[in-house]
Amino acid sequence: METATGFTCFVIVKDNAVLITSDMKFHEQCVQSAKKAQSVLEMVKRHFKIDKDNFTALYKIYIRPHLVYSIQAWSPHLKNDIECLERIQRRATKLVKGLRKKTYEERLKVLGIY
């Protein structure tokens, strides 16, 4: 929606906990999901010793639900949105002792996420 001053105005609507802008993009949903997952990741990092054995359980219980919440409704298909969510997964896999120096793809294979 164009305003008199030439600025574009976006209205964000929350429908069933999914954020949609007036141009029908879900980027705000992606950003909010990533923020929530990042805050949970920081909590996990502070309170748990993360090794290969317990990472999968911690990831699946605490972090992944925030990344995939309502994904059926908004299904990220834009490269920017996918990278936003994968950035959190990259950070999470770097927390595992002994895997930090491996590539992202190698970490996913070792952890069984890929």
Secondary structure as the mmCIF struct_conf table of DSSP 4:
data_model
#
loop_
_struct_conf.conf_type_id
_struct_conf.id
_struct_conf.beg_label_comp_id
_struct_conf.beg_label_asym_id
_struct_conf.beg_label_seq_id
_struct_conf.end_label_comp_id
_struct_conf.end_label_asym_id
_struct_conf.end_label_seq_id
STRN STRN1 GLU A 2 GLU A 2
TURN_TY1_P TURN_TY1_P1 ALA A 4 THR A 5
BEND BEND1 GLY A 6 GLY A 6
STRN STRN2 THR A 8 THR A 8
STRN STRN3 ILE A 12 ASP A 15
TURN_TY1_P TURN_TY1_P2 ASN A 16 ALA A 17
STRN STRN4 VAL A 18 THR A 21
TURN_TY1_P TURN_TY1_P3 SER A 22 ASP A 23
BEND BEND2 MET A 24 MET A 24
HELX_RH_AL_P HELX_RH_AL_P1 HIS A 27 HIS A 47
HELX_RH_AL_P HELX_RH_AL_P2 LYS A 52 LEU A 58
HELX_RH_PI_P HELX_RH_PI_P1 TYR A 59 ILE A 63
HELX_RH_AL_P HELX_RH_AL_P3 ARG A 64 VAL A 68
TURN_TY1_P TURN_TY1_P4 TYR A 69 SER A 70
HELX_RH_AL_P HELX_RH_AL_P4 ILE A 71 TRP A 74
BEND BEND3 LEU A 78 LEU A 78
HELX_RH_AL_P HELX_RH_AL_P5 LYS A 79 LYS A 94
TURN_TY1_P TURN_TY1_P5 LEU A 95 LEU A 95
BEND BEND4 VAL A 96 VAL A 96
TURN_TY1_P TURN_TY1_P6 LYS A 97 LYS A 101
BEND BEND5 LYS A 102 LYS A 102
HELX_RH_AL_P HELX_RH_AL_P6 TYR A 104 LEU A 111
TURN_TY1_P TURN_TY1_P7 GLY A 112 GLY A 112
#
